[in-house]
Amino acid sequence: MTLEQLATGQCARIAQVEGDEPLRTRMFALGLRNGREVAVIRRARLGGPLQIRVGSTDLIVRRREARMITLIEPAA
């Protein structure tokens, strides 16, 4: 499951951040690291970006970048 597939309001843990080195470095600098809990707060319409929460920080992430973040399935 990727961050893009996570439903609004659900939380999950990051398993892996994929992509080229500049993208991974930027994601790590924003706090998107393996093992961190992430939640989708809101989705923009028409394929726009996602508002996510990592710890106490809210971020806006493009959907194409959200597809590169693999998650551990959320608990039922």
N, C-alpha and C positions, 0 to 999 in steps of 0.2 A: 504494500500500500504506500502511496506517496502523499505528500502534504496536500497536493491538489485534490486528492480523493477524500480527504478527511472532511466529515460533515461539520457544518457550522455548529459551534458549541461543544464539539468533542475535543478531547485531549488525547495525546499519544506521545511516545518517546521517540526521539530521533535515533535511527539505527545507522544511517550513513548519509553523507552529503557527497553527491557525485558532481562531475563537471570538470572543467579545466582549472588549472591552479589559481588564476586570478579570481574566478568565481568562488572557489572553495575558501580562499583566503578572506574574501569579503564576507562570506556567510559566517565563517568562524569569528571574524571581528564583530559581527552583529550579535553574536551569542548563539548561533545555530550550530551546536556541537553535538557529537554523539552522546546519547544518554540524557540530554536535556528534554524537559517536557515542553510541548508546544500545543497551542490551542488555536483553532480558527474562530475569530470573532465575527467577521463579516466578509461577504463576497460582493465584489462589484458586478453589476449586470453586464451582459454581452461579452463575457470572457475577459473582463477586466481583472485587476489585481486582487489579492487577498489581504485582509487585515489579520495579522496573527499576533499572538502573545507568547513571548518567551520570558519566563520569570515575571518580572514586573514591567517589562518593556513591550510596547506595541510597535509592530513593524508593518510596512506594506511590502508585499512580495509579488513579483510578476508570476503569472501562472506557469510560464515556461521554466522559471527557476524553481517553483514549487514542485514541479514534476521531477526535479533532480534530488529531492530530499526524500529518502526512504524512511518509513516509520515502522515501529513495532506496533502491531495491531492494538487498538484501544481495548481496554477491558470492557466486557459486556455489562 
